[in-house]
């Protein structure tokens, strides 16, 4: 795109952000392939529409009766979560980094419930850049995983987890009609 058109500085900046995010997702995909089992049911870059809400999920995988939603962040710098507010290098961020993940989890839980499927949905915010430092001083429902923790975090999800074609089929059938093709 940037080779075919002259982009404004704002468009160049947006393109750079998108490229960096994509690189973080690719890195997470590579680690997932190494640490997951070959049979693990997973979907990447999933877009779902439920009623009038559209959500984007970087990675979804299922182990047993648990669905894991992952939101990859390829951020650099020092990030802190203090009293529900996110900061980067001591500057307060305008938006809550967790908000997209929380919304996706809520909507996926609604879909699963409406479809009458018995799955638990767990969400994790995964920071894929080794140059990112985190400080989180509060208890969250969502897991926050730093780059150095990704391998052990993934391994822990597959310990004792049994791949079950029936569960994978139930999950896919439950979300199929909500998927927006990319």
C-alpha positions as CSV (number, residue, x, y, z in Angstrom):
1,X,0.0,0.0,0.0
2,X,2.7,2.5,1.0
3,X,4.6,1.7,-2.2
4,X,1.5,2.4,-4.4
5,X,0.2,5.5,-2.8
6,X,1.6,8.6,-1.2
7,X,0.6,8.4,2.5
8,X,0.2,11.3,4.8
9,X,2.3,11.3,8.0
10,X,-0.8,10.3,10.0
11,X,-1.5,7.3,7.6
12,X,2.2,6.3,7.7
13,X,2.0,6.3,11.5
14,X,-1.2,4.2,11.5
15,X,0.3,1.8,9.0
16,X,3.4,1.4,11.3
17,X,1.1,0.7,14.3
18,X,-0.7,-2.0,12.3
19,X,2.5,-3.6,11.1
20,X,3.9,-3.7,14.6
21,X,0.6,-5.3,15.9
22,X,0.7,-7.8,13.2
23,X,4.3,-8.7,14.1
24,X,3.2,-9.3,17.7
25,X,0.4,-11.6,16.5
26,X,2.8,-13.6,14.3
27,X,5.2,-14.0,17.3
28,X,2.4,-15.3,19.4
29,X,1.3,-17.7,16.7
30,X,4.9,-19.0,16.4
31,X,5.1,-19.7,20.2
32,X,1.6,-21.2,20.1
33,X,2.7,-23.7,17.5
34,X,5.7,-24.7,19.5
35,X,4.0,-25.1,22.9
36,X,0.5,-26.3,22.0
37,X,-0.5,-29.8,21.0
38,X,-0.9,-30.4,17.3
39,X,-4.6,-31.3,17.9
40,X,-5.5,-28.1,19.8
41,X,-8.5,-26.4,18.2
42,X,-7.6,-22.8,17.6
43,X,-8.7,-19.9,15.4
44,X,-6.6,-16.8,14.6
45,X,-7.7,-13.2,13.7
46,X,-11.4,-14.0,14.3
47,X,-14.1,-11.4,13.8
48,X,-17.5,-12.1,15.3
49,X,-20.7,-10.1,15.1
50,X,-23.3,-10.5,17.8
51,X,-26.4,-8.4,17.4
52,X,-24.9,-5.0,16.5
53,X,-21.6,-5.6,18.2
54,X,-18.4,-6.6,16.3
55,X,-15.4,-8.0,18.1
56,X,-12.0,-9.0,16.9
57,X,-10.0,-11.8,18.6
58,X,-6.3,-12.3,17.9
59,X,-6.3,-15.9,19.0
60,X,-8.9,-18.3,20.4
61,X,-8.1,-21.8,21.5
62,X,-10.0,-24.5,23.3
63,X,-8.7,-27.1,25.8
64,X,-11.4,-29.3,27.3
65,X,-14.3,-27.2,28.3
66,X,-12.3,-23.9,28.4
67,X,-12.1,-21.4,25.7
68,X,-9.0,-19.1,25.9
69,X,-9.2,-15.6,24.3
70,X,-5.9,-13.9,23.7
71,X,-5.3,-10.3,22.8
72,X,-1.7,-9.7,21.7
73,X,0.0,-6.4,22.4
74,X,3.4,-5.6,20.8
75,X,4.1,-2.7,23.1
76,X,7.4,-1.3,24.2
77,X,8.2,0.7,27.3
78,X,7.0,0.6,30.9
79,X,3.2,0.1,31.4
80,X,1.5,0.2,34.8
81,X,-2.1,-0.4,35.9
82,X,-2.9,1.6,38.9
83,X,-6.4,1.8,40.4
84,X,-8.0,0.8,37.1
85,X,-6.0,3.3,35.0
86,X,-3.2,2.4,32.5
87,X,0.0,4.4,32.3
88,X,2.9,4.4,29.9
89,X,6.1,5.7,31.4
90,X,4.1,7.6,34.0
91,X,1.7,9.2,31.5
92,X,-1.9,8.2,31.8
93,X,-3.3,6.5,28.7
94,X,-6.5,7.7,27.1
95,X,-7.9,4.2,26.7
96,X,-8.0,1.1,28.8
97,X,-5.8,-1.5,27.2
98,X,-8.0,-4.3,28.6
99,X,-11.3,-2.9,27.3
100,X,-11.2,-4.6,23.9
101,X,-10.4,-8.0,25.5
102,X,-13.1,-7.6,28.2
103,X,-15.7,-6.7,25.6
104,X,-14.7,-9.7,23.4
105,X,-15.0,-12.0,26.5
106,X,-18.4,-10.6,27.4
107,X,-19.8,-11.0,23.9
108,X,-18.3,-14.5,23.4
109,X,-19.8,-15.6,26.7
110,X,-23.2,-14.3,25.5
111,X,-22.9,-16.3,22.3
112,X,-21.9,-19.5,24.1
113,X,-24.8,-19.1,26.5
114,X,-27.3,-18.4,23.8
115,X,-26.2,-21.5,21.9
116,X,-26.6,-23.6,25.0
117,X,-23.0,-24.8,25.1
118,X,-21.3,-25.4,28.4
119,X,-17.9,-23.7,28.1
120,X,-15.9,-21.4,30.3
121,X,-14.3,-18.4,28.7
122,X,-10.9,-17.2,30.0
123,X,-9.2,-14.1,28.7
124,X,-5.5,-13.1,28.6
125,X,-3.8,-9.9,27.6
126,X,-0.5,-11.1,26.1
127,X,2.4,-8.7,25.8
128,X,4.7,-10.0,23.0
129,X,7.6,-7.5,23.1
130,X,10.6,-8.3,25.2
131,X,11.1,-4.6,25.6
132,X,7.9,-4.2,27.6
133,X,7.8,-4.0,31.3
134,X,4.6,-4.3,33.3
135,X,3.5,-3.3,36.8
136,X,0.0,-4.5,37.8
137,X,-1.0,-3.8,41.4
138,X,-4.5,-5.1,41.4
139,X,-6.4,-8.3,41.0
140,X,-8.0,-8.8,37.6
141,X,-10.3,-11.4,36.1
142,X,-8.2,-11.4,33.0
143,X,-4.6,-12.8,33.0
144,X,-1.8,-10.6,31.9
145,X,1.2,-12.4,30.4
146,X,4.6,-10.9,29.7
147,X,6.7,-12.0,26.8
148,X,9.1,-14.0,29.0
149,X,6.1,-15.8,30.6
150,X,4.4,-16.9,27.3
151,X,6.0,-20.3,27.0
152,X,5.3,-21.4,30.6
153,X,1.8,-19.9,30.4
154,X,1.0,-21.8,27.3
155,X,2.4,-25.1,28.6
156,X,0.3,-24.7,31.8
157,X,-2.9,-24.5,29.7
158,X,-2.1,-27.8,28.0
159,X,-1.0,-29.8,31.0
160,X,-3.7,-32.5,31.5
161,X,-5.8,-30.8,28.8
162,X,-7.4,-33.3,26.5
163,X,-8.3,-32.6,22.9
164,X,-11.8,-33.6,22.3
165,X,-13.2,-33.4,18.7
166,X,-16.7,-33.3,20.1
167,X,-15.9,-30.1,22.2
168,X,-14.1,-28.5,19.2
169,X,-17.1,-29.2,17.0
170,X,-19.5,-27.9,19.6
171,X,-17.5,-24.7,19.9
172,X,-17.2,-24.2,16.1
173,X,-20.9,-24.9,15.6
174,X,-21.8,-22.4,18.4
175,X,-19.8,-19.5,16.9
176,X,-20.0,-20.4,13.2
177,X,-23.0,-18.2,12.3
178,X,-21.4,-15.2,14.1
179,X,-18.1,-15.3,12.2
180,X,-17.5,-12.4,9.7
181,X,-15.2,-13.7,6.9
182,X,-12.0,-11.7,6.6
